[in-house]
């Protein structure tokens, strides 16, 4: 496929057919994705490919904690998990919130689930001393994650970048044998899309790019 076509049609896929995603295709996807840039070319990304239903079910269960707060905040008009606006909901109300099955279904239904980790001993987190949540270390892992989704689309498959399980990262580490110096960056269910997105809708360039300054003229 044309690269621009792939970029414009790689949407979040959460519903899958029963078609398998063979190992040889998965290896080809990862083989291309590995050329994503990382800080200093240190290549600290690690991928765990999970097919075992019991492990995927356990991972789905660990995703409920993050999903429960997400749903509770959204239901009450808050920005879920927003770092600038902490939730005003009491813990008891969050704990009583039901999580729709659709939020964890992709982990059960996908052909394979990838857990993508990054070695914190090799990233350059230049924002670590700022008084805000850190985001810069993601530059050494999320280009790879996006490459996986682009390559999957090119192969006729799809997936979605999920992070709900990260709220239970210590337990995810224990479940999957992940060392303490690795961060869990993303959980990617991959499979054959039940419905293929033909064209995505996004804001125009003029709404996101300006000249010279944040408050400059639109590009």
DRENGULO-726535 format. One record per residue (C-alpha): z, y, x; residue in three letters; residue number from 1. Coordinates in nm, 2 decimals. Layout:
BEGIN
Z|Y|X|ala|NUM
...
% end
This chain:
BEGIN
0.00|0.00|0.00|unk|1
-0.05|0.36|0.10|unk|2
0.27|0.50|0.25|unk|3
0.28|0.79|0.01|unk|4
0.24|0.56|-0.29|unk|5
0.53|0.35|-0.16|unk|6
0.75|0.66|-0.12|unk|7
0.67|0.78|-0.47|unk|8
0.72|0.45|-0.64|unk|9
1.03|0.31|-0.47|unk|10
1.29|0.35|-0.74|unk|11
1.63|0.20|-0.80|unk|12
1.57|-0.16|-0.92|unk|13
1.87|-0.32|-1.10|unk|14
1.70|-0.58|-1.31|unk|15
1.53|-0.88|-1.15|unk|16
1.32|-1.18|-1.24|unk|17
1.41|-1.53|-1.13|unk|18
1.15|-1.52|-0.86|unk|19
1.29|-1.61|-0.51|unk|20
1.27|-1.38|-0.21|unk|21
1.18|-1.63|0.07|unk|22
1.35|-1.60|0.41|unk|23
1.01|-1.53|0.57|unk|24
0.96|-1.23|0.35|unk|25
1.31|-1.11|0.41|unk|26
1.27|-1.14|0.78|unk|27
0.94|-0.94|0.76|unk|28
1.12|-0.67|0.56|unk|29
1.39|-0.64|0.82|unk|30
1.15|-0.67|1.11|unk|31
0.98|-0.35|0.99|unk|32
1.30|-0.18|0.88|unk|33
1.46|-0.21|1.22|unk|34
1.23|0.06|1.36|unk|35
1.43|0.32|1.18|unk|36
1.59|0.58|1.41|unk|37
1.95|0.56|1.51|unk|38
2.17|0.80|1.72|unk|39
2.08|0.76|2.08|unk|40
1.88|0.45|1.99|unk|41
2.20|0.25|2.00|unk|42
2.10|0.03|1.71|unk|43
2.44|-0.04|1.57|unk|44
2.32|-0.18|1.24|unk|45
2.42|-0.53|1.12|unk|46
2.30|-0.70|0.81|unk|47
2.46|-0.99|0.62|unk|48
2.22|-1.17|0.39|unk|49
2.41|-1.33|0.10|unk|50
2.26|-1.60|-0.12|unk|51
2.57|-1.80|-0.21|unk|52
2.66|-1.73|-0.57|unk|53
3.04|-1.76|-0.51|unk|54
3.03|-1.50|-0.24|unk|55
2.81|-1.27|-0.45|unk|56
3.05|-1.31|-0.74|unk|57
3.34|-1.21|-0.51|unk|58
3.15|-0.91|-0.38|unk|59
3.08|-0.81|-0.74|unk|60
3.45|-0.83|-0.83|unk|61
3.53|-0.61|-0.53|unk|62
3.28|-0.36|-0.66|unk|63
3.48|-0.32|-0.98|unk|64
3.74|-0.09|-0.83|unk|65
3.48|0.18|-0.73|unk|66
3.29|0.13|-1.05|unk|67
3.59|0.16|-1.27|unk|68
3.68|0.51|-1.13|unk|69
3.31|0.61|-1.15|unk|70
3.29|0.52|-1.52|unk|71
3.63|0.68|-1.60|unk|72
3.54|1.01|-1.44|unk|73
3.19|1.02|-1.58|unk|74
3.33|0.95|-1.93|unk|75
3.55|1.25|-1.90|unk|76
3.29|1.49|-1.76|unk|77
3.40|1.47|-1.40|unk|78
3.17|1.42|-1.10|unk|79
3.25|1.06|-1.00|unk|80
3.40|1.03|-0.65|unk|81
3.33|1.39|-0.57|unk|82
3.49|1.49|-0.23|unk|83
3.54|1.85|-0.34|unk|84
3.68|1.79|-0.69|unk|85
3.94|1.51|-0.69|unk|86
3.99|1.34|-1.02|unk|87
4.24|1.47|-1.26|unk|88
4.27|1.14|-1.44|unk|89
4.59|0.94|-1.41|unk|90
4.57|0.61|-1.23|unk|91
4.67|0.43|-1.55|unk|92
4.38|0.57|-1.74|unk|93
4.14|0.47|-1.46|unk|94
4.28|0.12|-1.45|unk|95
4.24|0.08|-1.82|unk|96
3.87|0.17|-1.81|unk|97
3.62|-0.11|-1.88|unk|98
3.33|-0.15|-1.64|unk|99
2.99|-0.24|-1.81|unk|100
2.86|-0.57|-1.69|unk|101
2.53|-0.40|-1.60|unk|102
2.70|-0.23|-1.31|unk|103
2.77|-0.55|-1.13|unk|104
2.49|-0.76|-1.27|unk|105
2.25|-0.69|-0.98|unk|106
2.48|-0.86|-0.74|unk|107
2.46|-1.17|-0.95|unk|108
2.10|-1.16|-1.05|unk|109
1.91|-1.05|-0.73|unk|110
1.74|-1.31|-0.51|unk|111
1.95|-1.20|-0.22|unk|112
2.22|-0.94|-0.15|unk|113
2.23|-0.75|0.18|unk|114
2.55|-0.60|0.31|unk|115
2.46|-0.34|0.57|unk|116
2.72|-0.24|0.83|unk|117
2.72|0.00|1.12|unk|118
2.91|-0.03|1.44|unk|119
3.14|0.28|1.46|unk|120
3.18|0.24|1.83|unk|121
2.82|0.35|1.89|unk|122
2.77|0.63|1.63|unk|123
2.80|1.00|1.71|unk|124
3.00|1.16|1.43|unk|125
2.96|1.52|1.53|unk|126
3.13|1.63|1.21|unk|127
3.45|1.43|1.26|unk|128
3.66|1.75|1.33|unk|129
3.53|1.95|1.04|unk|130
3.75|2.00|0.73|unk|131
3.53|1.80|0.50|unk|132
3.42|1.44|0.44|unk|133
3.21|1.30|0.72|unk|134
2.84|1.23|0.66|unk|135
2.67|1.26|1.00|unk|136
2.75|0.90|1.11|unk|137
2.52|0.79|0.82|unk|138
2.22|0.91|1.02|unk|139
2.26|0.59|1.22|unk|140
2.24|0.36|0.93|unk|141
2.08|0.51|0.61|unk|142
1.73|0.55|0.76|unk|143
1.74|0.17|0.81|unk|144
1.86|0.11|0.46|unk|145
1.58|0.32|0.31|unk|146
1.33|0.14|0.53|unk|147
1.45|-0.19|0.38|unk|148
1.38|-0.05|0.03|unk|149
1.04|0.08|0.13|unk|150
0.94|-0.24|0.30|unk|151
1.07|-0.44|0.00|unk|152
0.85|-0.23|-0.23|unk|153
0.55|-0.29|-0.01|unk|154
0.61|-0.66|-0.04|unk|155
0.63|-0.64|-0.42|unk|156
1.01|-0.66|-0.44|unk|157
1.27|-0.39|-0.50|unk|158
1.64|-0.32|-0.49|unk|159
1.91|-0.05|-0.51|unk|160
2.15|0.11|-0.27|unk|161
2.50|0.05|-0.40|unk|162
2.83|0.16|-0.24|unk|163
3.09|0.07|-0.50|unk|164
3.22|-0.22|-0.29|unk|165
3.31|0.03|-0.01|unk|166
3.61|0.14|-0.20|unk|167
3.75|-0.21|-0.12|unk|168
3.62|-0.22|0.24|unk|169
3.92|-0.40|0.39|unk|170
3.88|-0.68|0.14|unk|171
3.50|-0.68|0.19|unk|172
3.56|-0.72|0.56|unk|173
3.80|-1.01|0.50|unk|174
3.55|-1.18|0.26|unk|175
3.26|-1.15|0.50|unk|176
3.43|-1.17|0.84|unk|177
3.33|-0.81|0.94|unk|178
3.51|-0.67|1.24|unk|179
3.74|-0.37|1.20|unk|180
3.51|-0.14|1.41|unk|181
3.23|-0.18|1.16|unk|182
3.19|0.03|0.85|unk|183
3.03|-0.11|0.53|unk|184
2.75|0.14|0.46|unk|185
2.56|-0.02|0.17|unk|186
2.52|-0.32|-0.05|unk|187
2.16|-0.39|-0.14|unk|188
2.06|-0.64|-0.41|unk|189
1.69|-0.73|-0.36|unk|190
1.45|-0.92|-0.58|unk|191
1.14|-0.91|-0.78|unk|192
1.16|-0.62|-1.03|unk|193
1.15|-0.71|-1.40|unk|194
0.99|-0.37|-1.45|unk|195
0.81|-0.19|-1.17|unk|196
0.84|0.19|-1.16|unk|197
0.50|0.35|-1.14|unk|198
0.59|0.71|-1.06|unk|199
0.93|0.87|-1.00|unk|200
1.04|1.22|-1.13|unk|201
1.20|1.46|-0.88|unk|202
1.26|1.83|-0.85|unk|203
0.97|2.03|-0.70|unk|204
0.97|2.12|-0.34|unk|205
1.03|2.49|-0.44|unk|206
1.37|2.38|-0.58|unk|207
1.49|2.22|-0.26|unk|208
1.33|2.40|0.03|unk|209
1.37|2.76|0.14|unk|210
1.25|2.98|0.43|unk|211
1.48|3.08|0.71|unk|212
1.81|3.07|0.52|unk|213
1.99|2.87|0.25|unk|214
1.93|3.17|0.01|unk|215
1.58|3.24|0.15|unk|216
1.26|3.24|-0.05|unk|217
1.13|2.91|-0.18|unk|218
0.89|2.72|0.04|unk|219
% end
